[in-house]
Amino acid sequence: MAIKKIGSQTIKLFNPPSIISTSTIVGPKEGDGPLSKYFDTILQDDLYGEDSWEKAESKFIEEAVKSALSKVRLNLSDMDYLIGGDLLNQLMSTSFAARSLQIPFFGIYGACSNSTEAMSLAAMLIDGGYADKIATTASSHFSSAERQYRFPLESGNQRPLTSQWTVTGAGTTILSSNGEGPYITHVTTGKVVDFGIKDAANMGAAMAPSAVDTIKTHLNDTGFKPEDYDIIITGDLGILGHEIAMEMLEKEGYNMSNVFKDCGIEIFDNERQDTHCGGSGCASSAVVFSGYLYEQLKAKKINKILLVATGALLSPTSSLQGESIPSIAHAVTIESKLRN
Amino acid sequence: MAIKKIGSQTIKLFNPPSIISTSTIVGPKEGDGPLSKYFDTILQDDLYGEDSWEKAESKFIEEAVKSALSKVRLNLSDMDYLIGGDLLNQLMSTSFAARSLQIPFFGIYGACSNSTEAMSLAAMLIDGGYADKIATTASSHFSSAERQYRFPLESGNQRPLTSQWTVTGAGTTILSSNGEGPYITHVTTGKVVDFGIKDAANMGAAMAPSAVDTIKTHLNDTGFKPEDYDIIITGDLGILGHEIAMEMLEKEGYNMSNVFKDCGIEIFDNERQDTHCGGSGCASSAVVFSGYLYEQLKAKKINKILLVATGALLSPTSSLQGESIPSIAHAVTIESKLRN
């Protein structure tokens, strides 16, 4: 069988799956931000009626999948696979959601690159005929992430100015072999990149080189230019990471100025909502894509985007052991209509 | 495109990838066990020259991949993807190995089902033409797992009789679109099953129902009978979990008596090496397959096996929050030669 790889790390899909539905659920802070009107559910209570943040996050995933399915009158049993991940140890929120949803389940972990890692695998499995329909999920929760990665919220630690605010929410996509788009047409899978940054409160800087590496590889592999895209959007580089990535790409001759954005910057109004460097977390790219960007693509206000979710593969243990922060970025091209 | 699914959860591969190489690395206790002669590297020092168990485990993965490649004179750059996972928070050992190996990387998490989750995804990606060659990995380390999931080793806690011994080691497979076998011919992806067991020192009992569910589904989907297999082998149910699974399957009318085994039982001599209920961990299925079973298949001493790695999707946090243990099992059929 002919290999569908073009260039070094990119797959061109010949039967591009259609994203037939999405759904998003976010916390109060995200619901108060500039993308408010694009979210399906805005919670007033980030515990969502549960007795822990981890269980609340799990319920986000469950409800987002059910909501996305109900929009297109599908049932859980119509899904061939559930592919998803979160930031919690042992994927607690996704694993427990998978227990309720009862869909054959592939758990993945790429930190905040989970959204596009899931979409990449799902797109190839559908393109190749291994599934007709797949649900992908990615989620995070400010409070569960803070206590796991940093400090108990109760201790009221100050956050340095380079830090980002983990997005509370979950986004899901329903991919199908049939549908009217938007379509996933290309998949570029990242390698792990590490420029030696050790500051776990400066994830944007740690992740910027991986975003640059994957974007460059994607453009080289496909022959696309930045201006072929309406938007090239990273997952959660935040304000500082975005600046670094922009500078690195422009130094290499790519003109990114009109197209380059970051979901972590878009989701909050930084003047009013003071998050320091913007949003982060798996949910950053997941809810900005499944909410705002999906709607723009459906309405054909934009026609072609490169979604590049970025993950910092550190663990509290690796930081304590003096290691720097490895990072990875996975990119998918999403187009509102198919070209020849 | 026609869907390649047969039954409810199984894929039949029409261009079955060949497992062209494997490699294993294990700790001293595993090297002293009954499968000793099938391992490529037996360490005398489970720190492997590193200054932490987590870093040692990461080096296991790196060295296992390099060793498997060198056996077939391939380079890291010949690999289209690396797919793998471990038990550590944030996949620390796999993420850091991926940083060194520089292969486009999909991190996965299915707890001890990682070995067959990785092989399932890799097999479909190669079968569909998305890759020519993929390296899969799965690893675990007794000492890193004990301190993360249970107690610091220094505190010398007693282990209850239902507990299992996490296998120290890593196993890798190199899958290729071309080769002389053994071949992965079928993939059955599990759903999460939870029978309400809350004892984190009795993982075999928690995982048995997921193994039973996946094995039953596989047999129903394919029409195979247990006796069509030389061996149906679970990942790490251990002595108690194996008994429970055997009883559940026989109650439903499957005659498993001559074929049903467990990697966690095979890897240690329980009389002499007293592990209580046998081995566990991602490395249990990974090194027993990539060592012993692979060699038997290559030599055509056995011709068809069902490898069913089993994962307990608990986290220390979920246990503290009073949750029971969800579990999952992924099965792959591996055959020494292709039939018509």
Interface residues (C-beta under 8 A of the other chain):
Chain A: M1 A2 I3 K4 K5 Q9 I11 N15 D51 S52 E54 K55 D80 Y81 G85 L88 N89 Q90 L91 M92 S95 F96 A98 R99 Q102 I103 P104 F105 F106 G107 I108 Y109 G110 A111 E117 S120 L121 M124 L125 D127 G128 G129 Y130 A131 D132 Q148 S177 T189 G190 K191 V192 V193 D194 L313 L314 S315 P316 T317 S318 Q321 E323 P326 I328
Chain B: M1 A2 I3 K4 K5 Q9 I11 N15 D51 S52 E54 K55 D80 Y81 G85 L88 N89 Q90 L91 M92 S95 F96 A98 R99 Q102 I103 P104 F105 F106 G107 I108 Y109 G110 A111 E117 S120 L121 M124 L125 D127 G128 G129 Y130 A131 D132 Q148 S177 T189 G190 K191 V192 V193 D194 L313 L314 S315 P316 T317 S318 Q321 E323 P326 I328
